[in-house]
Amino acid sequence: MFEVVDKVVWAMAGMRCLSSLVELTGALLMLYFGTAASALQVNAALALVGPFVLVTVTMLGVSGLAGEIALWRIALIILGVGLILFAARG
């Protein structure tokens, strides 16, 4: 089905699949508890997972490209992720 040989791509996709399972579990927990207060608590916990996954997947991607692109481009990617996290902070 998929003919991907790059292990970094598999690791990135695996992290995103794991993240989606965590999000789905969070949604099911919200439905299970059934109150807005508990749903908000679950949502707060999920908000901690998102940035971790973003940084992890980006670092995996950058490590996979390390030998292929210029160092200044890698620095721009890292700066961009940092700006996203900075802008999204509450």
Phi and psi in radians as a Rosetta constraint file:
Dihedral C 1 N 2 CA 2 C 2 CIRCULARHARMONIC -1.948 0.35
Dihedral N 2 CA 2 C 2 N 3 CIRCULARHARMONIC 2.289 0.35
Dihedral C 2 N 3 CA 3 C 3 CIRCULARHARMONIC -1.929 0.35
Dihedral N 3 CA 3 C 3 N 4 CIRCULARHARMONIC 0.985 0.35
Dihedral C 3 N 4 CA 4 C 4 CIRCULARHARMONIC -1.663 0.35
Dihedral N 4 CA 4 C 4 N 5 CIRCULARHARMONIC 2.169 0.35
Dihedral C 4 N 5 CA 5 C 5 CIRCULARHARMONIC -1.784 0.35
Dihedral N 5 CA 5 C 5 N 6 CIRCULARHARMONIC -0.273 0.35
Dihedral C 5 N 6 CA 6 C 6 CIRCULARHARMONIC -1.335 0.35
Dihedral N 6 CA 6 C 6 N 7 CIRCULARHARMONIC 2.062 0.35
Dihedral C 6 N 7 CA 7 C 7 CIRCULARHARMONIC -1.162 0.35
Dihedral N 7 CA 7 C 7 N 8 CIRCULARHARMONIC -0.477 0.35
Dihedral C 7 N 8 CA 8 C 8 CIRCULARHARMONIC -1.143 0.35
Dihedral N 8 CA 8 C 8 N 9 CIRCULARHARMONIC -0.713 0.35
Dihedral C 8 N 9 CA 9 C 9 CIRCULARHARMONIC -1.096 0.35
Dihedral N 9 CA 9 C 9 N 10 CIRCULARHARMONIC -0.739 0.35
Dihedral C 9 N 10 CA 10 C 10 CIRCULARHARMONIC -1.092 0.35
Dihedral N 10 CA 10 C 10 N 11 CIRCULARHARMONIC -0.701 0.35
Dihedral C 10 N 11 CA 11 C 11 CIRCULARHARMONIC -1.149 0.35
Dihedral N 11 CA 11 C 11 N 12 CIRCULARHARMONIC -0.736 0.35
Dihedral C 11 N 12 CA 12 C 12 CIRCULARHARMONIC -1.106 0.35
Dihedral N 12 CA 12 C 12 N 13 CIRCULARHARMONIC -0.802 0.35
Dihedral C 12 N 13 CA 13 C 13 CIRCULARHARMONIC -1.136 0.35
Dihedral N 13 CA 13 C 13 N 14 CIRCULARHARMONIC -0.660 0.35
Dihedral C 13 N 14 CA 14 C 14 CIRCULARHARMONIC -1.109 0.35
Dihedral N 14 CA 14 C 14 N 15 CIRCULARHARMONIC -0.719 0.35
Dihedral C 14 N 15 CA 15 C 15 CIRCULARHARMONIC -1.115 0.35
Dihedral N 15 CA 15 C 15 N 16 CIRCULARHARMONIC -0.703 0.35
Dihedral C 15 N 16 CA 16 C 16 CIRCULARHARMONIC -1.174 0.35
Dihedral N 16 CA 16 C 16 N 17 CIRCULARHARMONIC -0.653 0.35
Dihedral C 16 N 17 CA 17 C 17 CIRCULARHARMONIC -1.151 0.35
Dihedral N 17 CA 17 C 17 N 18 CIRCULARHARMONIC -0.740 0.35
Dihedral C 17 N 18 CA 18 C 18 CIRCULARHARMONIC -1.073 0.35
Dihedral N 18 CA 18 C 18 N 19 CIRCULARHARMONIC -0.724 0.35
Dihedral C 18 N 19 CA 19 C 19 CIRCULARHARMONIC -1.082 0.35
Dihedral N 19 CA 19 C 19 N 20 CIRCULARHARMONIC -0.706 0.35
Dihedral C 19 N 20 CA 20 C 20 CIRCULARHARMONIC -1.178 0.35
Dihedral N 20 CA 20 C 20 N 21 CIRCULARHARMONIC -0.594 0.35
Dihedral C 20 N 21 CA 21 C 21 CIRCULARHARMONIC -1.164 0.35
Dihedral N 21 CA 21 C 21 N 22 CIRCULARHARMONIC -0.669 0.35
Dihedral C 21 N 22 CA 22 C 22 CIRCULARHARMONIC -1.128 0.35
Dihedral N 22 CA 22 C 22 N 23 CIRCULARHARMONIC -0.749 0.35
Dihedral C 22 N 23 CA 23 C 23 CIRCULARHARMONIC -1.116 0.35
Dihedral N 23 CA 23 C 23 N 24 CIRCULARHARMONIC -0.742 0.35
Dihedral C 23 N 24 CA 24 C 24 CIRCULARHARMONIC -1.118 0.35
Dihedral N 24 CA 24 C 24 N 25 CIRCULARHARMONIC -0.727 0.35
Dihedral C 24 N 25 CA 25 C 25 CIRCULARHARMONIC -1.066 0.35
Dihedral N 25 CA 25 C 25 N 26 CIRCULARHARMONIC -0.717 0.35
Dihedral C 25 N 26 CA 26 C 26 CIRCULARHARMONIC -1.068 0.35
Dihedral N 26 CA 26 C 26 N 27 CIRCULARHARMONIC -0.742 0.35
Dihedral C 26 N 27 CA 27 C 27 CIRCULARHARMONIC -1.121 0.35
Dihedral N 27 CA 27 C 27 N 28 CIRCULARHARMONIC -0.715 0.35
Dihedral C 27 N 28 CA 28 C 28 CIRCULARHARMONIC -1.169 0.35
Dihedral N 28 CA 28 C 28 N 29 CIRCULARHARMONIC -0.636 0.35
Dihedral C 28 N 29 CA 29 C 29 CIRCULARHARMONIC -1.128 0.35
Dihedral N 29 CA 29 C 29 N 30 CIRCULARHARMONIC -0.675 0.35
Dihedral C 29 N 30 CA 30 C 30 CIRCULARHARMONIC -1.046 0.35
Dihedral N 30 CA 30 C 30 N 31 CIRCULARHARMONIC -0.777 0.35
Dihedral C 30 N 31 CA 31 C 31 CIRCULARHARMONIC -1.165 0.35
Dihedral N 31 CA 31 C 31 N 32 CIRCULARHARMONIC -0.651 0.35
Dihedral C 31 N 32 CA 32 C 32 CIRCULARHARMONIC -1.132 0.35
Dihedral N 32 CA 32 C 32 N 33 CIRCULARHARMONIC -0.824 0.35
Dihedral C 32 N 33 CA 33 C 33 CIRCULARHARMONIC -1.277 0.35
Dihedral N 33 CA 33 C 33 N 34 CIRCULARHARMONIC -0.640 0.35
Dihedral C 33 N 34 CA 34 C 34 CIRCULARHARMONIC 1.290 0.35
Dihedral N 34 CA 34 C 34 N 35 CIRCULARHARMONIC 0.128 0.35
Dihedral C 34 N 35 CA 35 C 35 CIRCULARHARMONIC -2.076 0.35
Dihedral N 35 CA 35 C 35 N 36 CIRCULARHARMONIC 2.679 0.35
Dihedral C 35 N 36 CA 36 C 36 CIRCULARHARMONIC -1.144 0.35
Dihedral N 36 CA 36 C 36 N 37 CIRCULARHARMONIC -0.625 0.35
Dihedral C 36 N 37 CA 37 C 37 CIRCULARHARMONIC -1.122 0.35
Dihedral N 37 CA 37 C 37 N 38 CIRCULARHARMONIC -0.811 0.35
Dihedral C 37 N 38 CA 38 C 38 CIRCULARHARMONIC -1.236 0.35
Dihedral N 38 CA 38 C 38 N 39 CIRCULARHARMONIC -0.608 0.35
Dihedral C 38 N 39 CA 39 C 39 CIRCULARHARMONIC -1.107 0.35
Dihedral N 39 CA 39 C 39 N 40 CIRCULARHARMONIC -0.648 0.35
Dihedral C 39 N 40 CA 40 C 40 CIRCULARHARMONIC -1.164 0.35
Dihedral N 40 CA 40 C 40 N 41 CIRCULARHARMONIC -0.643 0.35
Dihedral C 40 N 41 CA 41 C 41 CIRCULARHARMONIC -1.162 0.35
Dihedral N 41 CA 41 C 41 N 42 CIRCULARHARMONIC -0.746 0.35
Dihedral C 41 N 42 CA 42 C 42 CIRCULARHARMONIC -1.108 0.35
Dihedral N 42 CA 42 C 42 N 43 CIRCULARHARMONIC -0.717 0.35
Dihedral C 42 N 43 CA 43 C 43 CIRCULARHARMONIC -1.096 0.35
Dihedral N 43 CA 43 C 43 N 44 CIRCULARHARMONIC -0.666 0.35
Dihedral C 43 N 44 CA 44 C 44 CIRCULARHARMONIC -1.123 0.35
Dihedral N 44 CA 44 C 44 N 45 CIRCULARHARMONIC -0.686 0.35
Dihedral C 44 N 45 CA 45 C 45 CIRCULARHARMONIC -1.147 0.35
Dihedral N 45 CA 45 C 45 N 46 CIRCULARHARMONIC -0.682 0.35
Dihedral C 45 N 46 CA 46 C 46 CIRCULARHARMONIC -1.166 0.35
Dihedral N 46 CA 46 C 46 N 47 CIRCULARHARMONIC -0.530 0.35
Dihedral C 46 N 47 CA 47 C 47 CIRCULARHARMONIC -1.140 0.35
Dihedral N 47 CA 47 C 47 N 48 CIRCULARHARMONIC -0.403 0.35
Dihedral C 47 N 48 CA 48 C 48 CIRCULARHARMONIC -1.362 0.35
Dihedral N 48 CA 48 C 48 N 49 CIRCULARHARMONIC -0.489 0.35
Dihedral C 48 N 49 CA 49 C 49 CIRCULARHARMONIC -1.318 0.35
Dihedral N 49 CA 49 C 49 N 50 CIRCULARHARMONIC -0.675 0.35
Dihedral C 49 N 50 CA 50 C 50 CIRCULARHARMONIC -0.952 0.35
Dihedral N 50 CA 50 C 50 N 51 CIRCULARHARMONIC -0.941 0.35
Dihedral C 50 N 51 CA 51 C 51 CIRCULARHARMONIC -1.100 0.35
Dihedral N 51 CA 51 C 51 N 52 CIRCULARHARMONIC -0.616 0.35
Dihedral C 51 N 52 CA 52 C 52 CIRCULARHARMONIC -1.082 0.35
Dihedral N 52 CA 52 C 52 N 53 CIRCULARHARMONIC -0.784 0.35
Dihedral C 52 N 53 CA 53 C 53 CIRCULARHARMONIC -1.142 0.35
Dihedral N 53 CA 53 C 53 N 54 CIRCULARHARMONIC -0.751 0.35
Dihedral C 53 N 54 CA 54 C 54 CIRCULARHARMONIC -0.991 0.35
Dihedral N 54 CA 54 C 54 N 55 CIRCULARHARMONIC -0.862 0.35
Dihedral C 54 N 55 CA 55 C 55 CIRCULARHARMONIC -1.161 0.35
Dihedral N 55 CA 55 C 55 N 56 CIRCULARHARMONIC -0.745 0.35
Dihedral C 55 N 56 CA 56 C 56 CIRCULARHARMONIC -1.108 0.35
Dihedral N 56 CA 56 C 56 N 57 CIRCULARHARMONIC -0.824 0.35
Dihedral C 56 N 57 CA 57 C 57 CIRCULARHARMONIC -1.159 0.35
Dihedral N 57 CA 57 C 57 N 58 CIRCULARHARMONIC -0.678 0.35
Dihedral C 57 N 58 CA 58 C 58 CIRCULARHARMONIC -1.120 0.35
Dihedral N 58 CA 58 C 58 N 59 CIRCULARHARMONIC -0.748 0.35
Dihedral C 58 N 59 CA 59 C 59 CIRCULARHARMONIC -1.147 0.35
Dihedral N 59 CA 59 C 59 N 60 CIRCULARHARMONIC -0.649 0.35
Dihedral C 59 N 60 CA 60 C 60 CIRCULARHARMONIC -1.074 0.35
Dihedral N 60 CA 60 C 60 N 61 CIRCULARHARMONIC -0.776 0.35
Dihedral C 60 N 61 CA 61 C 61 CIRCULARHARMONIC -1.107 0.35
Dihedral N 61 CA 61 C 61 N 62 CIRCULARHARMONIC -0.753 0.35
Dihedral C 61 N 62 CA 62 C 62 CIRCULARHARMONIC -1.136 0.35
Dihedral N 62 CA 62 C 62 N 63 CIRCULARHARMONIC -0.691 0.35
Dihedral C 62 N 63 CA 63 C 63 CIRCULARHARMONIC -1.139 0.35
Dihedral N 63 CA 63 C 63 N 64 CIRCULARHARMONIC -0.576 0.35
Dihedral C 63 N 64 CA 64 C 64 CIRCULARHARMONIC -1.245 0.35
Dihedral N 64 CA 64 C 64 N 65 CIRCULARHARMONIC -0.459 0.35
Dihedral C 64 N 65 CA 65 C 65 CIRCULARHARMONIC -1.689 0.35
Dihedral N 65 CA 65 C 65 N 66 CIRCULARHARMONIC -0.044 0.35
Dihedral C 65 N 66 CA 66 C 66 CIRCULARHARMONIC -0.914 0.35
Dihedral N 66 CA 66 C 66 N 67 CIRCULARHARMONIC -0.688 0.35
Dihedral C 66 N 67 CA 67 C 67 CIRCULARHARMONIC -1.524 0.35
Dihedral N 67 CA 67 C 67 N 68 CIRCULARHARMONIC -0.125 0.35
Dihedral C 67 N 68 CA 68 C 68 CIRCULARHARMONIC -1.824 0.35
Dihedral N 68 CA 68 C 68 N 69 CIRCULARHARMONIC -0.431 0.35
Dihedral C 68 N 69 CA 69 C 69 CIRCULARHARMONIC -2.143 0.35
Dihedral N 69 CA 69 C 69 N 70 CIRCULARHARMONIC 2.825 0.35
Dihedral C 69 N 70 CA 70 C 70 CIRCULARHARMONIC -1.180 0.35
Dihedral N 70 CA 70 C 70 N 71 CIRCULARHARMONIC 2.651 0.35
Dihedral C 70 N 71 CA 71 C 71 CIRCULARHARMONIC -1.051 0.35
Dihedral N 71 CA 71 C 71 N 72 CIRCULARHARMONIC -0.636 0.35
Dihedral C 71 N 72 CA 72 C 72 CIRCULARHARMONIC -1.181 0.35
Dihedral N 72 CA 72 C 72 N 73 CIRCULARHARMONIC -0.519 0.35
Dihedral C 72 N 73 CA 73 C 73 CIRCULARHARMONIC -1.239 0.35
Dihedral N 73 CA 73 C 73 N 74 CIRCULARHARMONIC -0.663 0.35
Dihedral C 73 N 74 CA 74 C 74 CIRCULARHARMONIC -1.092 0.35
Dihedral N 74 CA 74 C 74 N 75 CIRCULARHARMONIC -0.729 0.35
Dihedral C 74 N 75 CA 75 C 75 CIRCULARHARMONIC -1.086 0.35
Dihedral N 75 CA 75 C 75 N 76 CIRCULARHARMONIC -0.662 0.35
Dihedral C 75 N 76 CA 76 C 76 CIRCULARHARMONIC -1.129 0.35
Dihedral N 76 CA 76 C 76 N 77 CIRCULARHARMONIC -0.689 0.35
Dihedral C 76 N 77 CA 77 C 77 CIRCULARHARMONIC -1.095 0.35
Dihedral N 77 CA 77 C 77 N 78 CIRCULARHARMONIC -0.822 0.35
Dihedral C 77 N 78 CA 78 C 78 CIRCULARHARMONIC -1.109 0.35
Dihedral N 78 CA 78 C 78 N 79 CIRCULARHARMONIC -0.710 0.35
Dihedral C 78 N 79 CA 79 C 79 CIRCULARHARMONIC -1.095 0.35
Dihedral N 79 CA 79 C 79 N 80 CIRCULARHARMONIC -0.721 0.35
Dihedral C 79 N 80 CA 80 C 80 CIRCULARHARMONIC -1.083 0.35
Dihedral N 80 CA 80 C 80 N 81 CIRCULARHARMONIC -0.747 0.35
Dihedral C 80 N 81 CA 81 C 81 CIRCULARHARMONIC -1.124 0.35
Dihedral N 81 CA 81 C 81 N 82 CIRCULARHARMONIC -0.718 0.35
Dihedral C 81 N 82 CA 82 C 82 CIRCULARHARMONIC -1.068 0.35
Dihedral N 82 CA 82 C 82 N 83 CIRCULARHARMONIC -0.717 0.35
Dihedral C 82 N 83 CA 83 C 83 CIRCULARHARMONIC -1.167 0.35
Dihedral N 83 CA 83 C 83 N 84 CIRCULARHARMONIC -0.649 0.35
Dihedral C 83 N 84 CA 84 C 84 CIRCULARHARMONIC -1.078 0.35
Dihedral N 84 CA 84 C 84 N 85 CIRCULARHARMONIC -0.816 0.35
Dihedral C 84 N 85 CA 85 C 85 CIRCULARHARMONIC -1.137 0.35
Dihedral N 85 CA 85 C 85 N 86 CIRCULARHARMONIC -0.657 0.35
Dihedral C 85 N 86 CA 86 C 86 CIRCULARHARMONIC -1.139 0.35
Dihedral N 86 CA 86 C 86 N 87 CIRCULARHARMONIC -0.765 0.35
Dihedral C 86 N 87 CA 87 C 87 CIRCULARHARMONIC -1.220 0.35
Dihedral N 87 CA 87 C 87 N 88 CIRCULARHARMONIC -0.485 0.35
Dihedral C 87 N 88 CA 88 C 88 CIRCULARHARMONIC -1.548 0.35
Dihedral N 88 CA 88 C 88 N 89 CIRCULARHARMONIC -0.103 0.35
Dihedral C 88 N 89 CA 89 C 89 CIRCULARHARMONIC -1.195 0.35
Dihedral N 89 CA 89 C 89 N 90 CIRCULARHARMONIC 2.629 0.35
